[in-house]
């Protein structure tokens, strides 16, 4: 009887160890994720603010269950308004202008190199630094009228932080649920922008 109990206990311990090892292997190695969310992006200098869907993608490599390197891209502020030549009027022969309308152009794309620290199924934090690409309106002003209106882009330093947890849905498929923040610095034509939101990102480990 005692020997049978010992055998059963050993079998249970081995099974638990195998499950633990499988879980550790699932967190190590390469992974990808693509997801969506909702967020706000704010450009205080331009007076623009928008709440809109957020698109997110990532590739990464897990070194252990609680440490991973990640390259992530985020698209914020979807739904820019198209600039028009009527947004600005030339009001005298010296080229002075009058602003009639300020289109809401605030699309911001971030590319961050990040380090994720923490147990994914409890809580983790992922700070990152990289580049931000800002959209902004431009106008070609002629002698007596605005000849062209368009959207241009510029890039600058960006940084972000994500705080999240992985939950398992159908058949244990991992999905990251995250709160994110973003700061993206403008250059000559666009001011610094701030963003925050939540996103849901299904993950695939190889």
N, C-alpha and C positions, 0 to 999 in steps of 0.2 A: 504493500500500500504506500509506504513512504517513498519507495523508489518510483512508483507511478506518479506521485505528486511532484517529485523532483523533476521527472522527465517533462511533465506538463508545464511546470514553471519555466524550465529551460526553453521549451518550445515557444512559450508566450514571449519570453525575453528576446529570443532570436527574431521573432516576427516583428516586435516593436523596433528592434535595432534596424531591421531591413526597411521598415517603413520610414524611420528617421533618416536613414542613409539615402533613400529614394527622394525624400523631400529636400535633403541637402543638395543632391545632384540636380534636382529640378531648378534650384536657385542659382547654380553655378553654370558658367558658359554663356553663350550668346542668347539674346532675346530681342524681340521687336514689339512695338505697340503702336496702335493708331486709335485715336479717340476724339470725342467732341465734348464740349461743355458750354457754359455761359459765363460771360465775364464783362467787366467794364474797362474801358480805356479812357484816359483823361489827358488832355494837353492843356495845361493851365495857361500857357502863353497865348495860344490861339483861341482860348475860350471854348474848346470843343470837348464833348464828352459823349460816349455812346455805350449802351449795353447791347451786346450782340453775341451770336454764337462764337465759340472759340474752336479752332481746329488744332490738333496736336499729333505729333508723330515722334517716335524715338527708336533708336537702336542702342544696344548696350551690351555689356559683358559683366556677368556676375563673378566676382572672385570668391565669394562665400555667401552664405545666407544673408549676411548683414552688410555687405559691401559690394558696390557695383559702380562702374564708370558708364556714363550715359551721354550720348549726343542727341539733343532734342530740338525740335523746331515747333514753334507756335505761331498761329496766325490770329491776330486780334483786331477788333474793330472792323468786321466785315460790313459792307453796305455803304461805301463812300458815295457821296453825291458828286455828280459830274460838274466841274467848273464850266461857266458860260461866259461868253464875251460880254454879256450884259451885266456881269457882276461888277464891272468897273466902268466908269465913264470918264472920258477926257474932257475937262471943263474949261480949258483955255488954250491959247496958242503956245504956251510955255511947257505943255505936257503935264500940268497938274491933273491929278485924278481924284475921283470921288468913289468911294466904295458903296455900292448899292446892295450887295448881298455877299455873305460869307459862307461859301459851301462847306459842308462838314466833311472834311477829308482827314481821316485819322487812322487809316489802316496801318498796322504795325506788325512786322514779321520779325521774330526773334530766333536766333540760332545760338544755343548755349551748350558748352561743355560742362557737365555736371558730375558730382560725386554723390551717390545715394548711400546713406548710412542708417542702419536700423533694421530690425526684423520686419519684413514686409507684411506679415500677418498680425503684427501688433501695431507699430507705428514707425514711420521712417521720415527722414528729412533729406531733401535733395537741393543743395545750393549749386548755382551754376553761374558762369560768366561767359560772355561772347559778344555777338554783334546784334544790333537792332536795325531794321530797315524801315524808314518812315516814308509814307506817301504825303504829299502836300501839293496845293494848287499853284500853278504858274500862269502868268499872263504875258503875252507879247503886246506891248503898248506902242502903237504907231503915233504919227504926228497929230491925228485928230480922232482916232478911235482905237479900240482894242482889237487887234487883228487875229489873235489866237488865244484860246484858254485850254489848259490841259492839266494832267497830273504828272508830277515828277517824283523822284525818290532820292533819298540820301541815307547813308549808314553811319552808325556811331556805336559807342560802347553800350552794352546791355548786361543786366544781371537779373537773376530771378531766384526764387526759393519756392519749393513745393513741399507740402506736408501731407502725408497720405497713409493709406493702408490698403492692402490687397485683400479682397473678399473673393470667395469661391462660389461660383454660380453653378449652372447645370453641369453635372458630372465633374465637379471640381475645377472648372475652367477659371483661371485667375483673372480678376479685373481690378485694376487700380482705381481707387476713388481718392481724389486729391483736391486740396485747396492750394491755389497758386498765386504768387505775386510777381510783378515784373516792373523793372525800371529800365528805360531805354533813353539814352542821351541823344538829342538832336545836334546838328551842326549849324550851318548858316541859315537854313530856311525853315526848319522845324524845331520846336522846343522840346525839352525833355518830357517824356510821357510816362505815366504810371498806370499799371493795370492790376486787376485782381479778379479772381473767379474760381469756379469749381469745374472739374473735368473728370470724365469717366473713360478709362483707357483699358480695353482688353489687351492682354499680354500673351505672347507666344514664345515659349522657351524651346530651344533646340538641343 
